Amino acid sequence: MTLGTLPQAILVAHGAPADPIPQERWMQALAARVRMWRPGWRIAGTTLALPGALEEAAARLPQAVILPFFMAEGWFTRQQLPKLLRAAGLGAARQLPAFGHHPSLPDLLAQVAVRAAQAQGLPETATLLLAAHGSQVSRASASRTEELAVLLRALTRFHVVTGYVEEAPFLTDAARGLGPALCLPLFATRAGHVAEDVPAALTEAGFTGPLLPAIGEHADVARLIADSLSET
């Protein structure tokens, strides 16, 4: 098999427009980890925030399947991303479901939360606060978050609650008076919301439990993405 005939994939995240380079490098590193699970693939990682980055990836991998590294299927993945892919010359590319809809994600969330609670000496019935983006104009983020909350209630003994950065119930309100608790951010990357908005909201609420890394940063995410690619 020649280099040109190897299967191709591009992992696409939103990124941080105000400071695009760190997230661009992070997506490139994620692509490298996915390649460890799929050595027969040519895989790139990029963001939409860095000008020209998607176009460069498209030029290198014109036959790529697209995996949106987003937490929910909504307006951005269904309308805006296809428009940007067409502009980059990837209008015919197959687009997989957003990472947040991976069928194994609930199990990973449960494992991460249970292990973190055990490490912190929290009871099995502690509160698990899912911090998510939310939106004033789209229900996609909240709908997927609430679906995951339902699944986590079935998979664990946690009291699972949800809070959002950009819609009610706002994270500051959801995080108040929870007792023994931990917070798991349902974000694909560590951009401004995870680095700044989520910690600020928890501090304002007086939340004293552990704040875990964004789920997209977990080491097993590369394997989940590789599994998605193997099904194409």
Order of alpha helices (4+ residues) and beta strands (2+ residues): beta-alpha-beta-alpha-beta-alpha-alpha-beta-alpha-beta-alpha-beta-alpha-alpha
